[in-house]
Amino acid sequence: MNASSDSGDSGSLVAGLRCRLCGTLYPARPINFCPEDFGPLEVDYHHDAVARTFNRAAIASRPRTMWRYRELLPLDGPPTVGTQVGCTPLVRADRLAKVLGVSELYIKNDAVNHPTLSFKDRVVAVALSKAVEFGFKTVGCASTGNLAGSVAANAAAAGLEAYVLIPDNLEAGKILGATVYGAKVIAVSGNYDQVNRLCSQIAFKYGWGLVNVNLRPFYAEGSKTMGFEIAEDLGWCAPDHVVAPMAGGSLIGKIYKAFKELEKHGLIGPVSTRMYGAQASGCNPIAALVKSGGKRIKPVRHPNTIAKSLAIGDPADGDFAASLIHATGGWSEDVSDEEIVAGMRLLAQTEGIFAETAGGVTVAAARRLIQDGKIDRDGSTVLCITGNGLKTQEALIDHVARPQVIPPNLAAFEELVGLAPVDSAGLVAAS
Ligand SMILES: *Cc1c(COP(=O)(O)O)cnc(C)c1O
């Protein structure tokens, strides 16, 4: 315990930022690492004060947005950015379950999140609301695609100036989906890790609020709402298995943290959920660490996969994600580009959900984990679908049939689909 906590002020439920390595508690400020040992910082709460209002009935009485869990989100006042985000559908996926060979399967569908069709709207809502509380006028991010669009859109709606830095090889839909909002989008000739390093330099030199750099501890808390919503929509119950895609490795840990916080406050029973992480084989540092049983991430220097949103070679939360996966009794798989495309098509054709490449990663990894007996077929399983397929059309363009062109008459239609022509009396013509 550390004396530097600012617990008393302003009635905030946030106790401060705690170092994940040494446990020291710091006041809530725009910093992302411990000055002592450079460990990452995580938001801690005054749980006694949280307990006074955080209960099932209070939550159920609030609007269906991610802010219904506001006691465990790190703001001092009401949210000002992204007030409509979250509460996406949890879909019972029986047709996909049949193909995968499991009895109880759900899709958490953040492909339809508001406003930019990915789970990133959750983290950005928290980070930019916090940026406003801190008084930042200029914000930004290092992005693999979805964060770019979400920061750009939410900053536009909040009247904040936004700088968005991306690797120069992203999909057209991701780039257009950021520039349209008027953000300054800068493509860097390098991979995500190089973009991220540049953003750290910018944040500290110019004093801007970069959502996944100096605002990262607050940003990351937004991911918990995916876990809160899953448990509430399952009737206040954590599932047996969760499969989540991993980029920096933050989301998977925060979903689990959400279940543990609900357990701590008595909103759900004891948690025994196993966490499963999904990556692409072309950038699999966390999956490789889980499989090797080692302690430290070996960075992937040259990511090469169609799942560009997950292509982080040196993931900030990779070590923690791998140890969490082991601690819960879960596992991790990585899948090829062909499997990713097959996963996207399978989800679309069984459940009518068009996910981006990261969704293909999740479905394909789940398929392998079930086949290998890592996920048991009788438990409940939730697949986290985190982005929308309309933004990564390049991945499918050579894999789906083009429509056939016909002249505008019935005979041509019937010839194409192989139907026998029918005469005007409704009788099939003799041929
Ligand atoms: C950012 C992102 C993730 C996961 O991010 P983490 O860095 O692991 O928290 C998953 N799916 C999509 C589509 C993303 O954009």
The ligand as an SDF file (V2000), in Angstrom:
LIG
                    3D

 15 15  0  0  0  0  0  0  0  0999 V2000
   -8.4000   -3.9310  -30.8790 C   0  0  0  0  0  0  0  0  0  0  0  0
   -9.1200   -5.1520  -31.3240 C   0  0  0  0  0  0  0  0  0  0  0  0
   -9.1360   -6.3530  -30.5700 C   0  0  0  0  0  0  0  0  0  0  0  0
   -8.3780   -6.6740  -29.3020 C   0  0  0  0  0  0  0  0  0  0  0  0
   -7.6160   -5.7630  -28.7590 O   0  0  0  0  0  0  0  0  0  0  0  0
   -6.6630   -5.9350  -27.4870 P   0  0  0  0  0  0  0  0  0  0  0  0
   -5.5330   -5.0240  -27.8670 O   0  0  0  0  0  0  0  0  0  0  0  0
   -6.2170   -7.3490  -27.3860 O   0  0  0  0  0  0  0  0  0  0  0  0
   -7.4320   -5.4550  -26.3430 O   0  0  0  0  0  0  0  0  0  0  0  0
   -9.9100   -7.3890  -31.0310 C   0  0  0  0  0  0  0  0  0  0  0  0
  -10.6190   -7.2930  -32.1710 N   0  0  0  0  0  0  0  0  0  0  0  0
  -10.6220   -6.1760  -32.9180 C   0  0  0  0  0  0  0  0  0  0  0  0
  -11.4360   -6.1610  -34.1660 C   0  0  0  0  0  0  0  0  0  0  0  0
   -9.8860   -5.0650  -32.5260 C   0  0  0  0  0  0  0  0  0  0  0  0
   -9.9200   -3.9590  -33.2880 O   0  0  0  0  0  0  0  0  0  0  0  0
  1  2  1  0
  2  3  1  0
  2 14  2  0
  3  4  1  0
  3 10  2  0
  4  5  1  0
  5  6  1  0
  6  7  2  0
  6  8  1  0
  6  9  1  0
 10 11  1  0
 11 12  2  0
 12 13  1  0
 12 14  1  0
 14 15  1  0
M  END
$$$$
